[in-house]
Amino acid sequence: MNVPTFEEIREALRVPRIYELDVPVINRQEARQKGFVRYFTGTRCKNGHISERNTLSGACIACDRVRYELRRVSDETE
Ligand SMILES: [Zn+2]
């Protein structure tokens, strides 16, 4: 079984380092109060994405996408 690394997946997807986002910079608490599904802090996640985050989990949207692709690819190769 040859499962690509997280880095290889990210490279393959060409996840942009900087998104052109049309969302206001607000914190998670404010997003929750306003009922937003996503929010944007303008700071990088631990993997270097400047991306929106999921209000419920606080997870980086770009990381979620990479994780999803990683799982999908590894399922196909098993
Ligand atoms: Zn991320």
N, CA, C, O and the ligand as a Tripos MOL2 file, in Angstrom:
@<TRIPOS>MOLECULE
protein
  313   311    79     0     0
PROTEIN
NO_CHARGES

@<TRIPOS>ATOM
      1 N           0.8560   -1.1960    0.0000 N.3       1 MET1
      2 CA          0.0000    0.0000    0.0000 C.3       1 MET1
      3 C           0.8910    1.2450    0.0000 C.2       1 MET1
      4 O           1.7760    1.3930    0.8430 O.2       1 MET1
      5 N           0.6460    2.1050   -0.9320 N.am      2 ASN2
      6 CA          1.4570    3.3120   -1.0610 C.3       2 ASN2
      7 C           0.5830    4.5490   -0.8530 C.2       2 ASN2
      8 O           0.0060    5.0850   -1.7990 O.2       2 ASN2
      9 N           0.5010    4.9820    0.3850 N.am      3 VAL3
     10 CA         -0.3380    6.1310    0.7210 C.3       3 VAL3
     11 C           0.5000    7.4040    0.6870 C.2       3 VAL3
     12 O           1.5390    7.4960    1.3400 O.2       3 VAL3
     13 N           0.0290    8.3900   -0.0880 N.am      4 PRO4
     14 CA          0.7740    9.6470   -0.1590 C.3       4 PRO4
     15 C           0.8200   10.3450    1.1930 C.2       4 PRO4
     16 O          -0.0860   10.1990    2.0130 O.2       4 PRO4
     17 N           1.8560   11.0810    1.4070 N.am      5 THR5
     18 CA          1.9670   11.8360    2.6410 C.3       5 THR5
     19 C           1.0540   13.0530    2.5970 C.2       5 THR5
     20 O           0.5760   13.4580    1.5370 O.2       5 THR5
     21 N           0.8260   13.6180    3.7610 N.am      6 PHE6
     22 CA          0.0240   14.8320    3.8750 C.3       6 PHE6
     23 C           0.5930   15.9310    2.9820 C.2       6 PHE6
     24 O          -0.1510   16.6480    2.3140 O.2       6 PHE6
     25 N           1.9160   16.0550    2.9780 N.am      7 GLU7
     26 CA          2.5730   17.0860    2.1680 C.3       7 GLU7
     27 C           2.3440   16.8500    0.6840 C.2       7 GLU7
     28 O           2.0910   17.7920   -0.0660 O.2       7 GLU7
     29 N           2.4320   15.6040    0.2620 N.am      8 GLU8
     30 CA          2.2280   15.2740   -1.1570 C.3       8 GLU8
     31 C           0.8100   15.5820   -1.6020 C.2       8 GLU8
     32 O           0.5910   16.1000   -2.6970 O.2       8 GLU8
     33 N          -0.1430   15.2630   -0.7570 N.am      9 ILE9
     34 CA         -1.5570   15.5580   -1.0600 C.3       9 ILE9
     35 C          -1.7510   17.0560   -1.1840 C.2       9 ILE9
     36 O          -2.3830   17.5400   -2.1230 O.2       9 ILE9
     37 N          -1.2120   17.7700   -0.2440 N.am     10 ARG10
     38 CA         -1.3930   19.2210   -0.2480 C.3      10 ARG10
     39 C          -0.7970   19.8280   -1.5070 C.2      10 ARG10
     40 O          -1.3630   20.7390   -2.1120 O.2      10 ARG10
     41 N           0.3540   19.3030   -1.8850 N.am     11 GLU11
     42 CA          1.0180   19.8000   -3.0890 C.3      11 GLU11
     43 C           0.1860   19.4680   -4.3220 C.2      11 GLU11
     44 O           0.0390   20.2910   -5.2250 O.2      11 GLU11
     45 N          -0.3570   18.2530   -4.3470 N.am     12 ALA12
     46 CA         -1.1490   17.8020   -5.4860 C.3      12 ALA12
     47 C          -2.4080   18.6510   -5.6560 C.2      12 ALA12
     48 O          -2.8380   18.9350   -6.7740 O.2      12 ALA12
     49 N          -2.9730   19.0380   -4.5550 N.am     13 LEU13
     50 CA         -4.2040   19.8390   -4.6000 C.3      13 LEU13
     51 C          -3.9050   21.3090   -4.8580 C.2      13 LEU13
     52 O          -4.8020   22.0860   -5.1830 O.2      13 LEU13
     53 N          -2.6430   21.6810   -4.7100 N.am     14 ARG14
     54 CA         -2.2250   23.0650   -4.8690 C.3      14 ARG14
     55 C          -3.1100   23.9930   -4.0280 C.2      14 ARG14
     56 O          -3.6470   24.9850   -4.5200 O.2      14 ARG14
     57 N          -3.2400   23.6520   -2.7920 N.am     15 VAL15
     58 CA         -4.0160   24.4860   -1.8830 C.3      15 VAL15
     59 C          -3.3520   25.8500   -1.7930 C.2      15 VAL15
     60 O          -2.1910   25.9570   -1.3970 O.2      15 VAL15
     61 N          -4.0760   26.8770   -2.1570 N.am     16 PRO16
     62 CA         -3.4710   28.2100   -2.1460 C.3      16 PRO16
     63 C          -3.0080   28.6200   -0.7620 C.2      16 PRO16
     64 O          -3.6850   28.3620    0.2340 O.2      16 PRO16
     65 N          -1.8660   29.2520   -0.7070 N.am     17 ARG17
     66 CA         -1.3570   29.7390    0.5720 C.3      17 ARG17
     67 C          -2.1780   30.9320    1.0420 C.2      17 ARG17
     68 O          -2.4380   31.1100    2.2320 O.2      17 ARG17
     69 N          -2.5720   31.7310    0.0790 N.am     18 ILE18
     70 CA         -3.3430   32.9100    0.4290 C.3      18 ILE18
     71 C          -4.6300   32.9280   -0.4000 C.2      18 ILE18
     72 O          -4.6000   32.9280   -1.6300 O.2      18 ILE18
     73 N          -5.7140   32.9420    0.2850 N.am     19 TYR19
     74 CA         -7.0050   32.9800   -0.3770 C.3      19 TYR19
     75 C          -7.4290   34.4380   -0.6010 C.2      19 TYR19
     76 O          -7.1750   35.3140    0.2260 O.2      19 TYR19
     77 N          -8.0740   34.6610   -1.7290 N.am     20 GLU20
     78 CA         -8.7520   35.9390   -1.9030 C.3      20 GLU20
     79 C         -10.1440   35.7710   -1.3040 C.2      20 GLU20
     80 O         -11.0430   35.2080   -1.9280 O.2      20 GLU20
     81 N         -10.2930   36.2550   -0.1270 N.am     21 LEU21
     82 CA        -11.5350   35.9900    0.5940 C.3      21 LEU21
     83 C         -12.4110   37.2210    0.6880 C.2      21 LEU21
     84 O         -11.9450   38.3360    0.9270 O.2      21 LEU21
     85 N         -13.6710   36.9840    0.4960 N.am     22 ASP22
     86 CA        -14.6320   38.0640    0.6130 C.3      22 ASP22
     87 C         -15.4320   37.8830    1.9050 C.2      22 ASP22
     88 O         -16.6610   37.9600    1.9240 O.2      22 ASP22
     89 N         -14.6950   37.6440    2.9610 N.am     23 VAL23
     90 CA        -15.3530   37.4640    4.2600 C.3      23 VAL23
     91 C         -14.7070   38.4150    5.2720 C.2      23 VAL23
     92 O         -13.5070   38.6810    5.2040 O.2      23 VAL23
     93 N         -15.4900   38.9110    6.1850 N.am     24 PRO24
     94 CA        -14.9330   39.8080    7.1940 C.3      24 PRO24
     95 C         -14.0360   39.0590    8.1630 C.2      24 PRO24
     96 O         -14.2450   37.8740    8.4230 O.2      24 PRO24
     97 N         -13.0510   39.7400    8.6890 N.am     25 VAL25
     98 CA        -12.1820   39.1370    9.6970 C.3      25 VAL25
     99 C         -12.8600   39.2650   11.0600 C.2      25 VAL25
    100 O         -12.9370   40.3510   11.6330 O.2      25 VAL25
    101 N         -13.3420   38.1480   11.5560 N.am     26 ILE26
    102 CA        -14.0000   38.1280   12.8660 C.3      26 ILE26
    103 C         -13.5060   36.9290   13.6460 C.2      26 ILE26
    104 O         -12.9650   35.9850   13.0700 O.2      26 ILE26
    105 N         -13.6860   36.9630   14.9290 N.am     27 ASN27
    106 CA        -13.2620   35.8060   15.7110 C.3      27 ASN27
    107 C         -14.3890   34.7830   15.8170 C.2      27 ASN27
    108 O         -15.5280   35.0390   15.4250 O.2      27 ASN27
    109 N         -14.0390   33.6220   16.3560 N.am     28 ARG28
    110 CA        -14.9530   32.5000   16.3700 C.3      28 ARG28
    111 C         -16.2120   32.7850   17.2010 C.2      28 ARG28
    112 O         -17.3230   32.4050   16.8310 O.2      28 ARG28
    113 N         -16.0040   33.4550   18.3150 N.am     29 GLN29
    114 CA        -17.1290   33.7550   19.1890 C.3      29 GLN29
    115 C         -18.1420   34.6480   18.4810 C.2      29 GLN29
    116 O         -19.3520   34.4430   18.5810 O.2      29 GLN29
    117 N         -17.6190   35.6470   17.7610 N.am     30 GLU30
    118 CA        -18.4930   36.5660   17.0430 C.3      30 GLU30
    119 C         -19.2190   35.8380   15.9110 C.2      30 GLU30
    120 O         -20.4050   36.0690   15.6720 O.2      30 GLU30
    121 N         -18.4950   34.9590   15.2200 N.am     31 ALA31
    122 CA        -19.0940   34.1770   14.1450 C.3      31 ALA31
    123 C         -20.2370   33.3160   14.6770 C.2      31 ALA31
    124 O         -21.2820   33.1800   14.0410 O.2      31 ALA31
    125 N         -20.0170   32.7510   15.8350 N.am     32 ARG32
    126 CA        -21.0230   31.8840   16.4450 C.3      32 ARG32
    127 C         -22.2720   32.6810   16.8050 C.2      32 ARG32
    128 O         -23.4020   32.2420   16.5900 O.2      32 ARG32
    129 N         -22.0320   33.8590   17.3560 N.am     33 GLN33
    130 CA        -23.1530   34.7180   17.7440 C.3      33 GLN33
    131 C         -23.9810   35.1380   16.5370 C.2      33 GLN33
    132 O         -25.2020   35.2650   16.6220 O.2      33 GLN33
    133 N         -23.3030   35.3540   15.4090 N.am     34 LYS34
    134 CA        -23.9930   35.7870   14.2010 C.3      34 LYS34
    135 C         -24.5080   34.6220   13.3700 C.2      34 LYS34
    136 O         -25.1660   34.8260   12.3490 O.2      34 LYS34
    137 N         -24.2150   33.4140   13.7980 N.am     35 GLY35
    138 CA        -24.7130   32.2300   13.1120 C.3      35 GLY35
    139 C         -23.9590   31.8830   11.8420 C.2      35 GLY35
    140 O         -24.4810   31.1700   10.9850 O.2      35 GLY35
    141 N         -22.7240   32.3840   11.7110 N.am     36 PHE36
    142 CA        -21.9320   32.0540   10.5330 C.3      36 PHE36
    143 C         -21.4130   30.6240   10.6370 C.2      36 PHE36
    144 O         -21.0050   30.1700   11.7060 O.2      36 PHE36
    145 N         -21.4380   29.9220    9.4990 N.am     37 VAL37
    146 CA        -20.8830   28.5700    9.4570 C.3      37 VAL37
    147 C         -19.3570   28.6260    9.4460 C.2      37 VAL37
    148 O         -18.6820   27.7520    9.9900 O.2      37 VAL37
    149 N         -18.8250   29.6830    8.8110 N.am     38 ARG38
    150 CA        -17.3790   29.8440    8.7120 C.3      38 ARG38
    151 C         -16.9690   31.2210    9.2010 C.2      38 ARG38
    152 O         -17.7670   32.1580    9.2130 O.2      38 ARG38
    153 N         -15.7330   31.3240    9.5940 N.am     39 TYR39
    154 CA        -15.1920   32.6190    9.9920 C.3      39 TYR39
    155 C         -13.7510   32.7150    9.5310 C.2      39 TYR39
    156 O         -13.1670   31.7300    9.0790 O.2      39 TYR39
    157 N         -13.1880   33.8880    9.6450 N.am     40 PHE40
    158 CA        -11.8420   34.1080    9.1320 C.3      40 PHE40
    159 C         -11.1010   35.0340   10.0720 C.2      40 PHE40
    160 O         -11.5450   36.1490   10.3480 O.2      40 PHE40
    161 N          -9.9690   34.5620   10.5610 N.am     41 THR41
    162 CA         -9.2210   35.3490   11.5380 C.3      41 THR41
    163 C          -8.0590   36.1010   10.9050 C.2      41 THR41
    164 O          -7.5150   37.0300   11.5030 O.2      41 THR41
    165 N          -7.6750   35.6980    9.6850 N.am     42 GLY42
    166 CA         -6.5370   36.3300    9.0190 C.3      42 GLY42
    167 C          -5.1970   35.7530    9.4460 C.2      42 GLY42
    168 O          -4.1560   36.1760    8.9440 O.2      42 GLY42
    169 N          -5.2070   34.7960   10.3620 N.am     43 THR43
    170 CA         -3.9560   34.1770   10.8100 C.3      43 THR43
    171 C          -3.7800   32.8070   10.1500 C.2      43 THR43
    172 O          -4.7440   32.1940    9.6930 O.2      43 THR43
    173 N          -2.5430   32.3480   10.1120 N.am     44 ARG44
    174 CA         -2.2440   31.0620    9.5090 C.3      44 ARG44
    175 C          -2.5810   29.9240   10.4540 C.2      44 ARG44
    176 O          -2.4520   30.0430   11.6720 O.2      44 ARG44
    177 N          -3.0190   28.8100    9.8630 N.am     45 CYS45
    178 CA         -3.1770   27.5950   10.6540 C.3      45 CYS45
    179 C          -1.8020   26.9620   10.8310 C.2      45 CYS45
    180 O          -0.8150   27.4710   10.2990 O.2      45 CYS45
    181 N          -1.7270   25.8620   11.5680 N.am     46 LYS46
    182 CA         -0.4370   25.2310   11.8410 C.3      46 LYS46
    183 C           0.2270   24.7040   10.5750 C.2      46 LYS46
    184 O           1.4340   24.4630   10.5660 O.2      46 LYS46
    185 N          -0.5490   24.5210    9.4990 N.am     47 ASN47
    186 CA          0.0130   24.0490    8.2410 C.3      47 ASN47
    187 C           0.2390   25.1810    7.2390 C.2      47 ASN47
    188 O           0.5590   24.9390    6.0750 O.2      47 ASN47
    189 N           0.0700   26.4030    7.7000 N.am     48 GLY48
    190 CA          0.4410   27.5390    6.8660 C.3      48 GLY48
    191 C          -0.6540   28.0790    5.9660 C.2      48 GLY48
    192 O          -0.3960   28.9550    5.1400 O.2      48 GLY48
    193 N          -1.8860   27.5680    6.1100 N.am     49 HIS49
    194 CA         -2.9810   28.0910    5.2960 C.3      49 HIS49
    195 C          -3.5110   29.3890    5.8910 C.2      49 HIS49
    196 O          -3.6840   29.5110    7.1030 O.2      49 HIS49
    197 N          -3.7630   30.3480    5.0160 N.am     50 ILE50
    198 CA         -4.5940   31.4770    5.4330 C.3      50 ILE50
    199 C          -5.9560   31.1910    4.8410 C.2      50 ILE50
    200 O          -6.2040   31.4580    3.6650 O.2      50 ILE50
    201 N          -6.8300   30.6510    5.6550 N.am     51 SER51
    202 CA         -8.0900   30.1110    5.1580 C.3      51 SER51
    203 C          -9.1980   30.3740    6.1580 C.2      51 SER51
    204 O          -8.9520   30.6790    7.3250 O.2      51 SER51
    205 N         -10.4130   30.2500    5.6770 N.am     52 GLU52
    206 CA        -11.5520   30.3020    6.5840 C.3      52 GLU52
    207 C         -11.5110   29.1030    7.5290 C.2      52 GLU52
    208 O         -10.8760   28.0870    7.2470 O.2      52 GLU52
    209 N         -12.1900   29.2470    8.6330 N.am     53 ARG53
    210 CA        -12.2800   28.1420    9.5800 C.3      53 ARG53
    211 C         -13.7330   27.7810    9.8560 C.2      53 ARG53
    212 O         -14.6350   28.6120    9.7460 O.2      53 ARG53
    213 N         -13.9290   26.5430   10.2100 N.am     54 ASN54
    214 CA        -15.2540   26.0480   10.5590 C.3      54 ASN54
    215 C         -15.6360   26.5710   11.9390 C.2      54 ASN54
    216 O         -14.9000   26.3750   12.9060 O.2      54 ASN54
    217 N         -16.7800   27.2330   12.0300 N.am     55 THR55
    218 CA        -17.1730   27.8500   13.2960 C.3      55 THR55
    219 C         -17.3840   26.8080   14.3960 C.2      55 THR55
    220 O         -17.0260   27.0380   15.5510 O.2      55 THR55
    221 N         -17.9620   25.6710   14.0340 N.am     56 LEU56
    222 CA        -18.2530   24.6520   15.0400 C.3      56 LEU56
    223 C         -16.9900   24.0040   15.5860 C.2      56 LEU56
    224 O         -16.8370   23.8600   16.7990 O.2      56 LEU56
    225 N         -16.0840   23.6140   14.6930 N.am     57 SER57
    226 CA        -14.9070   22.8580   15.1260 C.3      57 SER57
    227 C         -13.6730   23.7340   15.2940 C.2      57 SER57
    228 O         -12.7320   23.3590   15.9930 O.2      57 SER57
    229 N         -13.6760   24.9010   14.6540 N.am     58 GLY58
    230 CA        -12.4920   25.7420   14.6750 C.3      58 GLY58
    231 C         -11.4240   25.2700   13.7030 C.2      58 GLY58
    232 O         -10.3280   25.8280   13.6580 O.2      58 GLY58
    233 N         -11.7450   24.2410   12.9230 N.am     59 ALA59
    234 CA        -10.7530   23.6500   12.0210 C.3      59 ALA59
    235 C         -10.5820   24.4880   10.7620 C.2      59 ALA59
    236 O         -11.5310   25.0920   10.2630 O.2      59 ALA59
    237 N          -9.3680   24.5110   10.2700 N.am     60 CYS60
    238 CA         -9.0350   25.1840    9.0210 C.3      60 CYS60
    239 C          -9.7310   24.4700    7.8530 C.2      60 CYS60
    240 O          -9.6490   23.2470    7.7310 O.2      60 CYS60
    241 N         -10.4130   25.2380    7.0000 N.am     61 ILE61
    242 CA        -11.1480   24.6390    5.8840 C.3      61 ILE61
    243 C         -10.1910   23.9530    4.9060 C.2      61 ILE61
    244 O         -10.4890   22.8710    4.4010 O.2      61 ILE61
    245 N          -9.0670   24.5690    4.6450 N.am     62 ALA62
    246 CA         -8.0930   23.9800    3.7190 C.3      62 ALA62
    247 C          -7.5460   22.6640    4.2680 C.2      62 ALA62
    248 O          -7.3760   21.7030    3.5180 O.2      62 ALA62
    249 N          -7.2720   22.6160    5.5670 N.am     63 CYS63
    250 CA         -6.8010   21.3720    6.1850 C.3      63 CYS63
    251 C          -7.8700   20.2880    6.0910 C.2      63 CYS63
    252 O          -7.5640   19.1300    5.8080 O.2      63 CYS63
    253 N          -9.1190   20.6660    6.3270 N.am     64 ASP64
    254 CA        -10.2140   19.7030    6.2230 C.3      64 ASP64
    255 C         -10.2530   19.0860    4.8340 C.2      64 ASP64
    256 O         -10.4630   17.8830    4.6780 O.2      64 ASP64
    257 N         -10.0480   19.9280    3.8290 N.am     65 ARG65
    258 CA        -10.1060   19.4610    2.4510 C.3      65 ARG65
    259 C          -8.9570   18.4940    2.1710 C.2      65 ARG65
    260 O          -9.1450   17.4740    1.5080 O.2      65 ARG65
    261 N          -7.7810   18.8160    2.6740 N.am     66 VAL66
    262 CA         -6.6240   17.9450    2.4800 C.3      66 VAL66
    263 C          -6.8510   16.6120    3.1810 C.2      66 VAL66
    264 O          -6.5670   15.5530    2.6210 O.2      66 VAL66
    265 N          -7.3670   16.6690    4.4170 N.am     67 ARG67
    266 CA         -7.6300   15.4300    5.1640 C.3      67 ARG67
    267 C          -8.6390   14.5600    4.4300 C.2      67 ARG67
    268 O          -8.4870   13.3400    4.3600 O.2      67 ARG67
    269 N          -9.6800   15.2030    3.8790 N.am     68 TYR68
    270 CA        -10.7000   14.4700    3.1460 C.3      68 TYR68
    271 C         -10.0850   13.7570    1.9470 C.2      68 TYR68
    272 O         -10.3620   12.5810    1.7100 O.2      68 TYR68
    273 N          -9.2470   14.4700    1.1870 N.am     69 GLU69
    274 CA         -8.6070   13.8780    0.0070 C.3      69 GLU69
    275 C          -7.6670   12.7420    0.4080 C.2      69 GLU69
    276 O          -7.6000   11.7130   -0.2640 O.2      69 GLU69
    277 N          -6.9560   12.9370    1.4940 N.am     70 LEU70
    278 CA         -6.0350   11.9130    1.9780 C.3      70 LEU70
    279 C          -6.7850   10.6270    2.3100 C.2      70 LEU70
    280 O          -6.3440    9.5290    1.9690 O.2      70 LEU70
    281 N          -7.9260   10.7790    2.9810 N.am     71 ARG71
    282 CA         -8.7360    9.6260    3.3550 C.3      71 ARG71
    283 C          -9.2840    8.9390    2.1060 C.2      71 ARG71
    284 O          -9.2980    7.7110    2.0170 O.2      71 ARG71
    285 N          -9.7370    9.7490    1.1410 N.am     72 ARG72
    286 CA        -10.3120    9.2120   -0.0790 C.3      72 ARG72
    287 C          -9.2720    8.4070   -0.8580 C.2      72 ARG72
    288 O          -9.5490    7.3010   -1.3240 O.2      72 ARG72
    289 N          -8.0840    8.9710   -0.9910 N.am     73 VAL73
    290 CA         -7.0130    8.3000   -1.7300 C.3      73 VAL73
    291 C          -6.5940    7.0050   -1.0410 C.2      73 VAL73
    292 O          -6.3790    5.9860   -1.6960 O.2      73 VAL73
    293 N          -6.4790    7.0540    0.2960 N.am     74 SER74
    294 CA         -6.0360    5.8440    1.0010 C.3      74 SER74
    295 C          -7.1060    4.7640    0.9600 C.2      74 SER74
    296 O          -6.7810    3.5770    0.9690 O.2      74 SER74
    297 N          -8.3870    5.1580    0.9150 N.am     75 ASP75
    298 CA         -9.4640    4.1750    0.7680 C.3      75 ASP75
    299 C          -9.3640    3.4670   -0.5780 C.2      75 ASP75
    300 O          -9.5810    2.2590   -0.6760 O.2      75 ASP75
    301 N          -9.0300    4.2370   -1.6140 N.am     76 GLU76
    302 CA         -8.9620    3.6720   -2.9690 C.3      76 GLU76
    303 C          -7.8020    2.7040   -3.1350 C.2      76 GLU76
    304 O          -7.8670    1.7820   -3.9490 O.2      76 GLU76
    305 N          -6.7500    2.9110   -2.3710 N.am     77 THR77
    306 CA         -5.5640    2.0820   -2.5630 C.3      77 THR77
    307 C          -5.5570    0.8470   -1.6600 C.2      77 THR77
    308 O          -4.6850   -0.0120   -1.7900 O.2      77 THR77
    309 N          -6.5270    0.7570   -0.7460 N.am     78 GLU78
    310 CA         -6.5410   -0.3980    0.1460 C.3      78 GLU78
    311 C          -7.1420   -1.6210   -0.5540 C.2      78 GLU78
    312 O          -7.2350   -2.6920    0.0470 O.2      78 GLU78
    313 ZN         -4.8890   24.6070    7.3220 Zn       79 ZN79
@<TRIPOS>BOND
     1     1     2 1
     2     2     3 1
     3     3     4 2
     4     3     5 am
     5     5     6 1
     6     6     7 1
     7     7     8 2
     8     7     9 am
     9     9    10 1
    10    10    11 1
    11    11    12 2
    12    11    13 am
    13    13    14 1
    14    14    15 1
    15    15    16 2
    16    15    17 am
    17    17    18 1
    18    18    19 1
    19    19    20 2
    20    19    21 am
    21    21    22 1
    22    22    23 1
    23    23    24 2
    24    23    25 am
    25    25    26 1
    26    26    27 1
    27    27    28 2
    28    27    29 am
    29    29    30 1
    30    30    31 1
    31    31    32 2
    32    31    33 am
    33    33    34 1
    34    34    35 1
    35    35    36 2
    36    35    37 am
    37    37    38 1
    38    38    39 1
    39    39    40 2
    40    39    41 am
    41    41    42 1
    42    42    43 1
    43    43    44 2
    44    43    45 am
    45    45    46 1
    46    46    47 1
    47    47    48 2
    48    47    49 am
    49    49    50 1
    50    50    51 1
    51    51    52 2
    52    51    53 am
    53    53    54 1
    54    54    55 1
    55    55    56 2
    56    55    57 am
    57    57    58 1
    58    58    59 1
    59    59    60 2
    60    59    61 am
    61    61    62 1
    62    62    63 1
    63    63    64 2
    64    63    65 am
    65    65    66 1
    66    66    67 1
    67    67    68 2
    68    67    69 am
    69    69    70 1
    70    70    71 1
    71    71    72 2
    72    71    73 am
    73    73    74 1
    74    74    75 1
    75    75    76 2
    76    75    77 am
    77    77    78 1
    78    78    79 1
    79    79    80 2
    80    79    81 am
    81    81    82 1
    82    82    83 1
    83    83    84 2
    84    83    85 am
    85    85    86 1
    86    86    87 1
    87    87    88 2
    88    87    89 am
    89    89    90 1
    90    90    91 1
    91    91    92 2
    92    91    93 am
    93    93    94 1
    94    94    95 1
    95    95    96 2
    96    95    97 am
    97    97    98 1
    98    98    99 1
    99    99   100 2
   100    99   101 am
   101   101   102 1
   102   102   103 1
   103   103   104 2
   104   103   105 am
   105   105   106 1
   106   106   107 1
   107   107   108 2
   108   107   109 am
   109   109   110 1
   110   110   111 1
   111   111   112 2
   112   111   113 am
   113   113   114 1
   114   114   115 1
   115   115   116 2
   116   115   117 am
   117   117   118 1
   118   118   119 1
   119   119   120 2
   120   119   121 am
   121   121   122 1
   122   122   123 1
   123   123   124 2
   124   123   125 am
   125   125   126 1
   126   126   127 1
   127   127   128 2
   128   127   129 am
   129   129   130 1
   130   130   131 1
   131   131   132 2
   132   131   133 am
   133   133   134 1
   134   134   135 1
   135   135   136 2
   136   135   137 am
   137   137   138 1
   138   138   139 1
   139   139   140 2
   140   139   141 am
   141   141   142 1
   142   142   143 1
   143   143   144 2
   144   143   145 am
   145   145   146 1
   146   146   147 1
   147   147   148 2
   148   147   149 am
   149   149   150 1
   150   150   151 1
   151   151   152 2
   152   151   153 am
   153   153   154 1
   154   154   155 1
   155   155   156 2
   156   155   157 am
   157   157   158 1
   158   158   159 1
   159   159   160 2
   160   159   161 am
   161   161   162 1
   162   162   163 1
   163   163   164 2
   164   163   165 am
   165   165   166 1
   166   166   167 1
   167   167   168 2
   168   167   169 am
   169   169   170 1
   170   170   171 1
   171   171   172 2
   172   171   173 am
   173   173   174 1
   174   174   175 1
   175   175   176 2
   176   175   177 am
   177   177   178 1
   178   178   179 1
   179   179   180 2
   180   179   181 am
   181   181   182 1
   182   182   183 1
   183   183   184 2
   184   183   185 am
   185   185   186 1
   186   186   187 1
   187   187   188 2
   188   187   189 am
   189   189   190 1
   190   190   191 1
   191   191   192 2
   192   191   193 am
   193   193   194 1
   194   194   195 1
   195   195   196 2
   196   195   197 am
   197   197   198 1
   198   198   199 1
   199   199   200 2
   200   199   201 am
   201   201   202 1
   202   202   203 1
   203   203   204 2
   204   203   205 am
   205   205   206 1
   206   206   207 1
   207   207   208 2
   208   207   209 am
   209   209   210 1
   210   210   211 1
   211   211   212 2
   212   211   213 am
   213   213   214 1
   214   214   215 1
   215   215   216 2
   216   215   217 am
   217   217   218 1
   218   218   219 1
   219   219   220 2
   220   219   221 am
   221   221   222 1
   222   222   223 1
   223   223   224 2
   224   223   225 am
   225   225   226 1
   226   226   227 1
   227   227   228 2
   228   227   229 am
   229   229   230 1
   230   230   231 1
   231   231   232 2
   232   231   233 am
   233   233   234 1
   234   234   235 1
   235   235   236 2
   236   235   237 am
   237   237   238 1
   238   238   239 1
   239   239   240 2
   240   239   241 am
   241   241   242 1
   242   242   243 1
   243   243   244 2
   244   243   245 am
   245   245   246 1
   246   246   247 1
   247   247   248 2
   248   247   249 am
   249   249   250 1
   250   250   251 1
   251   251   252 2
   252   251   253 am
   253   253   254 1
   254   254   255 1
   255   255   256 2
   256   255   257 am
   257   257   258 1
   258   258   259 1
   259   259   260 2
   260   259   261 am
   261   261   262 1
   262   262   263 1
   263   263   264 2
   264   263   265 am
   265   265   266 1
   266   266   267 1
   267   267   268 2
   268   267   269 am
   269   269   270 1
   270   270   271 1
   271   271   272 2
   272   271   273 am
   273   273   274 1
   274   274   275 1
   275   275   276 2
   276   275   277 am
   277   277   278 1
   278   278   279 1
   279   279   280 2
   280   279   281 am
   281   281   282 1
   282   282   283 1
   283   283   284 2
   284   283   285 am
   285   285   286 1
   286   286   287 1
   287   287   288 2
   288   287   289 am
   289   289   290 1
   290   290   291 1
   291   291   292 2
   292   291   293 am
   293   293   294 1
   294   294   295 1
   295   295   296 2
   296   295   297 am
   297   297   298 1
   298   298   299 1
   299   299   300 2
   300   299   301 am
   301   301   302 1
   302   302   303 1
   303   303   304 2
   304   303   305 am
   305   305   306 1
   306   306   307 1
   307   307   308 2
   308   307   309 am
   309   309   310 1
   310   310   311 1
   311   311   312 2
@<TRIPOS>SUBSTRUCTURE
     1 MET1         2 RESIDUE 1 A MET
     2 ASN2         6 RESIDUE 1 A ASN
     3 VAL3        10 RESIDUE 1 A VAL
     4 PRO4        14 RESIDUE 1 A PRO
     5 THR5        18 RESIDUE 1 A THR
     6 PHE6        22 RESIDUE 1 A PHE
     7 GLU7        26 RESIDUE 1 A GLU
     8 GLU8        30 RESIDUE 1 A GLU
     9 ILE9        34 RESIDUE 1 A ILE
    10 ARG10       38 RESIDUE 1 A ARG
    11 GLU11       42 RESIDUE 1 A GLU
    12 ALA12       46 RESIDUE 1 A ALA
    13 LEU13       50 RESIDUE 1 A LEU
    14 ARG14       54 RESIDUE 1 A ARG
    15 VAL15       58 RESIDUE 1 A VAL
    16 PRO16       62 RESIDUE 1 A PRO
    17 ARG17       66 RESIDUE 1 A ARG
    18 ILE18       70 RESIDUE 1 A ILE
    19 TYR19       74 RESIDUE 1 A TYR
    20 GLU20       78 RESIDUE 1 A GLU
    21 LEU21       82 RESIDUE 1 A LEU
    22 ASP22       86 RESIDUE 1 A ASP
    23 VAL23       90 RESIDUE 1 A VAL
    24 PRO24       94 RESIDUE 1 A PRO
    25 VAL25       98 RESIDUE 1 A VAL
    26 ILE26      102 RESIDUE 1 A ILE
    27 ASN27      106 RESIDUE 1 A ASN
    28 ARG28      110 RESIDUE 1 A ARG
    29 GLN29      114 RESIDUE 1 A GLN
    30 GLU30      118 RESIDUE 1 A GLU
    31 ALA31      122 RESIDUE 1 A ALA
    32 ARG32      126 RESIDUE 1 A ARG
    33 GLN33      130 RESIDUE 1 A GLN
    34 LYS34      134 RESIDUE 1 A LYS
    35 GLY35      138 RESIDUE 1 A GLY
    36 PHE36      142 RESIDUE 1 A PHE
    37 VAL37      146 RESIDUE 1 A VAL
    38 ARG38      150 RESIDUE 1 A ARG
    39 TYR39      154 RESIDUE 1 A TYR
    40 PHE40      158 RESIDUE 1 A PHE
    41 THR41      162 RESIDUE 1 A THR
    42 GLY42      166 RESIDUE 1 A GLY
    43 THR43      170 RESIDUE 1 A THR
    44 ARG44      174 RESIDUE 1 A ARG
    45 CYS45      178 RESIDUE 1 A CYS
    46 LYS46      182 RESIDUE 1 A LYS
    47 ASN47      186 RESIDUE 1 A ASN
    48 GLY48      190 RESIDUE 1 A GLY
    49 HIS49      194 RESIDUE 1 A HIS
    50 ILE50      198 RESIDUE 1 A ILE
    51 SER51      202 RESIDUE 1 A SER
    52 GLU52      206 RESIDUE 1 A GLU
    53 ARG53      210 RESIDUE 1 A ARG
    54 ASN54      214 RESIDUE 1 A ASN
    55 THR55      218 RESIDUE 1 A THR
    56 LEU56      222 RESIDUE 1 A LEU
    57 SER57      226 RESIDUE 1 A SER
    58 GLY58      230 RESIDUE 1 A GLY
    59 ALA59      234 RESIDUE 1 A ALA
    60 CYS60      238 RESIDUE 1 A CYS
    61 ILE61      242 RESIDUE 1 A ILE
    62 ALA62      246 RESIDUE 1 A ALA
    63 CYS63      250 RESIDUE 1 A CYS
    64 ASP64      254 RESIDUE 1 A ASP
    65 ARG65      258 RESIDUE 1 A ARG
    66 VAL66      262 RESIDUE 1 A VAL
    67 ARG67      266 RESIDUE 1 A ARG
    68 TYR68      270 RESIDUE 1 A TYR
    69 GLU69      274 RESIDUE 1 A GLU
    70 LEU70      278 RESIDUE 1 A LEU
    71 ARG71      282 RESIDUE 1 A ARG
    72 ARG72      286 RESIDUE 1 A ARG
    73 VAL73      290 RESIDUE 1 A VAL
    74 SER74      294 RESIDUE 1 A SER
    75 ASP75      298 RESIDUE 1 A ASP
    76 GLU76      302 RESIDUE 1 A GLU
    77 THR77      306 RESIDUE 1 A THR
    78 GLU78      310 RESIDUE 1 A GLU
    79 ZN79       313 GROUP 0 **** ****
